[in-house]
Amino acid sequence: MASPQLAKLLQGSYGNYVIQSALNVSTGKLHQSVVDSIRPHLPSLRGTPHGRRIIQKIGGGGSPGPRAMQ
């Protein structure tokens, strides 16, 4: 999941939608991998409307959210 393009995906509206969709449908280790890849980018996402949705989905930086436990 490590990609130099992830930051661009997170900032763009379409790419952000794709990442949100990945968070919605992934479970277990894959979901945790997506969350772990996003976490370093959280500070830059806090000021954007799309970024706030991702932060909500992953639990704001503290917990990975309920899907990771499945």
N, C-alpha and C positions, 0 to 999 in steps of 0.2 A: 504494500500500500504506500510505501515511501516513494514520493514522486516530487520532483522540483516544480511540477505544474499544479500541485495541490493548492498552493496559495492562490494561484490565478482562478482555479475552479471555485474556491470558496468565496472569492470577491465578486465574481460575475453572477448575474441573476440566473442564467441557465445552468451553469456549473453548480451553483449553490443548490438549485433544485435537484440536480442529480445526486449530490451528496446527501441532501435531506431524504431523498427516496431510498438511498442505500441504507441510511440509518433506520428507516421505517421497515425495511424488509429483511435486513440482516439479523442474525441471531448468534448467540454463543461466541466462539472465538473470532469469527469473522466480524461480528459487530464490535467486539472489543478492539480489534485491529483498526477498524475505521475510526473509532473514538480516539484511540491512542495516536493515530496519525493526525487527527484534527487538533488535539489538545495544545500542541506548541503554537498554533495559529489563533488561539482564543483571544489574546489581547487585541489583535488587529480586527477581529470580528465583532467585538463589543460595540463599536460605533456604527455598525451598519444594520439596516432592517433585516436583511437576509441572514446576516451573521447571528443576530439575536435569536432567530428561530432555531438555528443549529445549536446554540448554547442552551436553549430551552430543552431541546431534544436529548442532549447528552448530560443534562443535569447541572449545567452551569459551572463545571470545573471541579466539583467535589466528587460526585459519584458518576459512574458510567451510565446509569439509568437502568430501568427494569429489564430491557431486552437482553442485556449482557449476561444476565443470570440464567437465561433459558438454556 
